[in-house]
Amino acid sequence: MVAQLTSFAFQGVDARPVAVEVQIAGGANQFAIVGLPDKAVSEARDRVRAALSAVGLGLPAKRVTVNLAPADLPKEGAHFDLPIALGLLAEMGATPRDALEGAAVIGELGLDGAIARVDGALPAALAAAAAGLRLICPAANGAEAAWAGAGLDIVAPTSLIQLVNHVKGTQVLSPPAPGGLTDPSPAPDLADVKGQENARRALEVAAAGGHNLLMVGPPGAGKSMLAARLPGILPPLSAGEMLETSMVQSMAGMLERGRLSPARPFRAPHHCASMAAMVGGGARARPGEASLAHNGVLFLDELPEFSPQVLDSLRQPLETGDVMIARANARARYPARFQLIAAMNPCRCGHGRAGGRACARGPSCEASYRARISGPLLDRIDITVDLAPVTAADLARPADGEASAAVAARVAAARAAQADREATAARDDGRAGAPAETDESAMVGDALMRPAATHNAALSDARLAIVAAPDADGAALLARAAETLSLSARAYTRILRLARTLADLDGSDGVRRRHISEAIGHRARSDDAAPAGAERPAGAAGGRPPPEPAAPAAGTFR
């Protein structure tokens, strides 16, 4: 006879079912695990043997074979301990075989029989629910797995003996409850920022549409200060977005006590981060900072100080919203749809051509410093804003800017307009379309049947052509600007996305000429790629961009 249970192998956030087959047969005393196990899985035989001994059972002096099928799928992690132990108990007659039918099992065993928490309980629970299985998981993962939905039957024991008693019917374990939502920490307020009106406007536009933003300014101009206040004006995660974000956090072991956070992630890695730390990788293909920032913000301070190879590794995630980690025999996929916020000094000396503190090395210092960032990466940045130095007079004046609450209200209204527009289009097209938002008490797993709210930066090109088609004057202005500035196809469509966001902030149904004009002004200037010594057009420190394409970017937004 062969005892069989189901467990999971993780490929990114995808949990693939694995059949755990256990057989005890005559022959030499041996314990073999086959099916492409890694070192952690192979060591399960010693942990399982010790855990069975702790509950008063010993393995028979026979040949024990554990097969993990499909055999060509790599198996990684200690979460196969518990299914192997339960299969052995069924083969030895210590537990009834039918009690484990239709069960998916994950869990790591201690030498004393305790069941330790494992990573990936939420993706495993969702996969079990989709397959119509019940789930046996560690008690430390029970609150996390319970978010998969009320229809999933979950058993969450603390030890092997407790699970055996439950299976035999001598002890009944109550199903775990979801861990609840965390209370987000209050973000710093925009009212603390003195001056920098243009940068505040850029931050609001970026938040309203999920656009990528680059802030350029000397040390102390407020770049990091502004970035730290972005979470305070972003709307909370919808139920579907919370599910996606929590699945990545579950794989990284970041869900404490099964509590989910409605706040959007804000990740700020140091510029010494490696490529594996940024986009994911390692022996078990762990999620990187780009995936941990999924549905949130990835803030890269001192942008040119990052390795050029690390920065260029973000080009594909910025375009596709996914990270694919390729291995010789497997591929791992992690979602990575994040909003990139970057900050940098004008040059290595820090001040560029800013007044009396201008760089003594001249324009060549600024050009060489900017050259560390590739053109294709800069082409994916929607807004570039120059921050002027903050003077002592600026600091002496009382802060008179808008508070984060007022800006957040406008951002929320713009995002709601985008979500309503996409939900209406989904219903008109006959797609599944319940509202993306749901009450906090609803199970996050139920949100799998709902489309997440889509912001303008993530719209498909087909949808963009419909919702961001400008009026005749705007189309003519954009065509002339594309020719004058030699815009790439990507820059052209990103201007349309930005213009659609500006129209949403204005409460306008259509994209007008003024929205196209301001969106063009938000793009990086063509002279950023000019040879060393090239001067910017006059008026680069003024206010909003003029409507004419002859100088479409004249303004603080380059």
N, C-alpha and C positions, 0 to 999 in steps of 0.2 A: 504493500500500500504506500501511497505517497500523499502527504499532507500538503495542501496548497493554500496560500494566502496571497493577497495583493499588497504591494507597496509601490513606491514611486521613485523614479530617477529624475533628477532635475536638470533641465537644459535651459538655463536662464530662469525665467519665471514660468516656464512650461513644465508641468509635472506629467511625465509619461508613465503609465502603469507598468509595473514589473511583477511578474508571477514568481513568487518565492516558493519553490518546491523543495520539500524536505523528505528524505528517505533514510530509513535505518534498515540496513541489510546485513546479512552474514558476511563474514570476512575479517580481515585484519582490522585491529583497532585504529581507526583513522577518521579524521574530521576534515572534509574537503569542501571548499566553496568554489564553485565554478560559475562562469558567466561574465567574464571580464570585470572582476572586482578590483578596486584600488586597494591601497594599503590599509585604509581604515576599515573597509569591508572585510578584508582577509583577517584582520585582527579580531573580528567579531567572535570567532570560535573560542578565544580565550575569555572574553567578557561573558559570553553566553554560558560557557562551562562553569565559571565562577558564580554567576547569578543563579543558575540551577542548583548548585551546591548550597547556596545561601538559603534556599527555600526547602532544603532537605531532599533534593533529588540529585542523582548522579547519572551520567550518560552510560548506557550499556557498552560493554566491551565489544562493539561491533563497528562496522563501517558506516559512517554518517556522511551523506552527500547532500549538499545544498546547491540547488541550481537556480540561478537568477536569469529569467528569460524575459525578453529576447537576449540571446547570448552575445550578439554583436553590439549591444548598447552598453556603453561604459557605465558602471555603477560606482558612485562616490558617496562617501559619508557614513557616519555611524548610525544613521536612522534605520538601517536594516537589522540591527541587533534584535529588536523586539519581535518582528515577524519571524525571524529565524528561531527564536526561543519558543514562540507559540507553536510553530510548526513541529518542533521537537516534542513539546508537551503533548500535542495531539497524537504524534506517532508513538509516544511511550504510553498512551492511554491515560495520562494524568488529567486531560481535559477532553470533553466530548468533541468529536470532529464537527458535528453539525453546528455547534455553537460559534464557530469561526467562519462559517460560510457567508459570503457576501460582505466580508469585512476588509477594509483597507487599513494597514497598520504601519505606523512609524514610531520610532522611539529608540533612544540610546540607553543601554543598560550599564549600571555600575556593578562593581564586584559584589556589593551587598544586596543586589536585587532591586535597587532603586532605579526608577525610570527618569532619566535626565531629559531636559528640553532639547529640541533640535531646531535647526533653521528650516524655513520653508513650510511651516505648518499651514499657513493660509492658502498658498497655492495647492497644497495636497488636499486640504479640505474642499476647495472648490472643484478639484478634479474628481474627488470621491463623490461629491454631490452630483456632478454631471454624469458620472457613470452609474448612479443609483446604488452606491455602496454606503455602508456606515463606516465610521472612522474610529479607530483606536489610536490615541495619541497620548503623550505625557501630560500630566496634570498641569505642568507649567505652560503648556501650549493650548490648554483647553479653551481659555477665554479668547485667544486669538483665532482658533479654528471655528468657534461658535459664530463668528462674523460671516461665515459662508452661507448662512440662511437657516431659518427655523426648521426646514424640512430635513436637515441632515441629522442623523442619529449619531451622537458622539459619546464615547466612553473615554474618560481621562483619568487613569489611575496614577498613583504616586509610586507604586512598587509592583513587582511581578507577582508577589503573593496576593496583593489586593486584586489584581486583574484575574488571577486564577479563581479566587473566591467568587468574584462577580460572574465569571463564565459558568461556574458550577452552580450558581444560584444561592450560595450561602451568604452573600453580601451584595447589596444593590448600590451601585454608584449613581448619584444624581448627574444629569447632563449639565455641563458647564454653561454659564451665561456669558454673553459678549462682554469684553472688558471695559466698554464705555469709551467716551471721548475725552481726550485731554483738554485742559484749559490752555489755550495758546498764551504764551508770554506776551505782554504788551510791547509792541514795537515802538521805537523812538518816533517822536512826532516831527512832522515836516515844519511845524511852527518854529522849531529850534534853528532852522536854517536861515541865516541872514544873507540877504541879497540873492544872487544867482537865480533870478526870475526865469531866465531862458532855460536853465537846467531843470528847474522845477516843472516847467511846461513840458520839456522833453520826457521827464520821468512819468508825468501823468499820461502822455500819449502812449509811451511804451507800455505802461500798465494796462491801459484800456484795450489794447489790441494784442498784447503778448509779443511785442516787437523787441528785437535785439538793439542794444544801446551801447555806445562807446562814449565815455566822458574823457576829455583831454584837458589837462590843466596842471599848473605848477603845484608843488607840495603845499598842503594847507588850504587849497581852494575849496575843499568840501566834497571831493569825489566819493570817498568811502562813506562820508557822513550821509550823502544823498542815497547811496546804494543801500545802506543799513535801514533807511526809512521806506524803501520800496515795499517790504512785506506789509507795512501798515496801511497801504492803500490798495492792495490786491484783494479781490473777493475770496472768501473761503472756498475750499474744494467742494465740488458737487459729490454726490454719493458715488457715481461712477469713477470720478477722478480719485477719490479717496481710496477706492478699491485698488485701482492700478498702482497708486503710490505705495499703499500698504503692502502689496505683493512684493515689490522690490525691497522694501524695508524688512519684510519677513525673511527674504533670502539673505539679507545682510545681518540678521539677528538683532534688529533695532526696535522691535515691538516689545516694549516692557509691559509685563502683566496683561498683554493682549489689548492694550489701549491704543486707539487710533487717533490721529490728530487731524482736525479739519483745516489747519493752517497749511499754506503752501510751503514746500521745502525751500530752504535758503542755504545753499552750499557755497562755501568760500574757501577752496583749497589754496594752500601756499604755492608760490610759483616754483618750488622745487619738486612738485608732484611729477611722478613718472607717468608714462603712457598707460600702464596697467592701472595705476591709481585713478587716472582721469576717465578712461573709457571702459575699464574693467579688464579682468584677466586673472592670471595666476594659475596655480595648479588646478584649482576647482572653478575657475572662471567666475570670480566673484563680481558683483556689480561695482562700477566705478562711480566717481563723482557725477558724471553726466547722467547716469541712471538714477542715482540717489536724488538728483534735482528734478526728476520727472514730474511734470505738472507744476513745477516751481521755478526757482531762479538759480542759475549758476553764475556766481560773481567771481570774476577773475581780476583781482587787483594787480597793478604793475604788469599789465598784459605783455609787453615785450620781454619781460624777464623770464617768462615761461619758455621752455624749449620749443623751437619752431616745429619740431616733429610732434610734440604733444598738442600744440595749438592746431596743427593741420589735421590731427586725428579727430577733431571736433567737426570738421567740415561735413562729413557724411551724416552724423547724427543731427546736425542743424537742418539738413535738407530732408531727411527721411523720418526722423523722430525715433529711430531704433539704433541699437548697437548690436552688431553681429560679431561674436567672438568665434573665430574659426580654429578648430583643432584638427589633428590628423584624422580622427575617427568620430568627431562630433562637432556640432555647432550650437552655441548658446546665444539666445536672443534676450536682450534686456530693452525695455522701452526707455527712451531718452528724449522725450519731447519737453525741452526746457527753454526758458527765456534767458538768453545770454546778456549779462550786464558786465561790461568791462571798463576798466579805468587805467589811465596811463599818464605819464608826464610827457611834455612835448619833446624832450630829448633826455639823454642820459644825465646831463648836468641838472635837469629839473625844470628850468625856467624858459627854455626856448628863446623866443624873441619878445619876451614880456618886459617891456619898459626898461627901467634902469638896471634890472637884474638879469638882462639878456645874457644868453650863453656866449662866453668868450670865443668859443670855437666856431661860431657862425652857423649858417644854415646847413652845412654839411653834417653837423652833429645831429640835428633833427632828422635829416633825411636818412642817415645810417641807422638811427634808432627806430624809425618807422619801418625801415626795410626788414626788420626782424619779423614783421607780421606779413604774411603772404597776401597778395592781392585777392585770391579767391575767398579767403576768410573775411577780409574787409568787405567784399562784395555781399556777404551774407549779413552784414550789419545794417539795419534800417535807418538808425538815427546816430549821428555823430554831433556832439555838442562841445564847444569850447567853454571852459570855465575860466573867468578872469581871476587874477589874484585878489584875495580878500585883504583890504587895507585896515589899518587901525581905526579909521573913521567908521568903516562898516561894522566892526566889532563893537564900537562904542554905542552905535544906535540900537534901540530896542528892536527885538524881532517883531516884524509886522506881517509876516507871510501867513498864508492860509494854514489851518491845522490839517492834519492828515484825515480827520473825519470828513471834512468838506470835500477834499479831493477824492477820497474813497467813495463818496456818494456818487460823484460824477462817473468815476470808473465803473462802479457797479451798474449804473444805468446803461452805460455803453455796452458792457458785457452782457447785460440782460437783453438788450436789443439784438445783439449778435446771436445769443442762444435762441431767442424767440424766432428770429428769421430762419435759423437752421431747422428748428423743430417744425415750423410751418412748411418748409420745403420737404422735410422728411414725410410729413403726413400727405402732402400733395403727390409725392412720388410713390406712395403706398408702402413706405418702409415702416418698420416698427418704430413708434414714436411716442412713448410716454414722456412727460416732462423730465428733463435731466435732473432737476432738483428734487429732493425728497426730504421728509422729516428726519431729524437726527436719529430718532429711535428706530427707524426702519433698518432692516438688515442690509449691510453693504452688499452682500452677495446677490440680493435681488436686483441691484443696479446693473448686473450683467445684461439684463434685457433692455436697458435704456441706453440711448446714445448720450455720450458726454457732451456738455456744452462746447461748442467749437468757436474759438476766437479767430479773429481775422488773419493772424499770422499763420494759422494752421489750415486755412481754407485750401481746397484743391483748386487747380487752375481752372477747371470747368466751372466751379461755383464762383470763383473770383470774377470770371468774365461776365457772369450774370449780375452779381450783387454790387460790383464795383465799376460798372460801365459808366464813364464820366459823360457829362453833357457835351455839347458840340464845342463850346469854348474851352472846356477842360481838356478834351481830347486833342484839340489843336495845340494847346500849350504843351501838353505832354509830348506830342510828336516833335515839336520844335526843340524842346529841351533834350529829348533823346538824341537828336542829331547834333545839337550843339555840344553836349557833354559826352557824346559817344557812350551812352549807357549800354550796359550789357542787357541781355534778355532777362536775366535774374533781377537786375536793378530796376528794370522797367516794371516788372510785375510787383516787386516789393514797394515801389512807389504807389501802385494802385492799392495794395493792401493798406499802406499807411494812410492814403487818402480816404479809404473806406472807414478807417478808425476815426479820423478827424471828422468825417460826416456823422458818425455815431455819437461823438462827443457833442456835436452841434445839434443833435436831434433831427438831422436831415435824412429824408428817405433816399435821396440820390447824391451822387458825388458831383460837386460843383467845381468851377474853375478855382475858387479860393482854396479848396481842399487840395487840389492838384498842386497849386502854387506852393502851399506850405509844405506839402509832402516832398516836393523837389528840394526845398530849402533844407529839409531834414537830412537829405542824403549827403554823404561825404563829397567834398568838392573834387572836381577833376584834377585840380592842381596839387592834390595830396600826392599824386603819383608823378609830379613834375620833377625835372632834374634839380639837383642841388642848386640853390641860389635863386630859384624862381620865386617871384613875389605873388602874394595873394591879391586879389582885386581889392580896391579901396572899399571901405564900408563894411569890412568883415566883422566889425564889433557892434554893428547896429542892432535894430530890432527885427521884426518879421520880414521875411523875404518879399521882394517886390513881385508883382504879378507877371512881369515880362521875362521871357526866357533868356534874354541877353545876359542877365545876371541872376539866374534863378536861385542861387544859393547865397546871395549877399545877405548876411545876417549872422547871428551867433551860431546858428546851426550850419555846419559846413557840409 
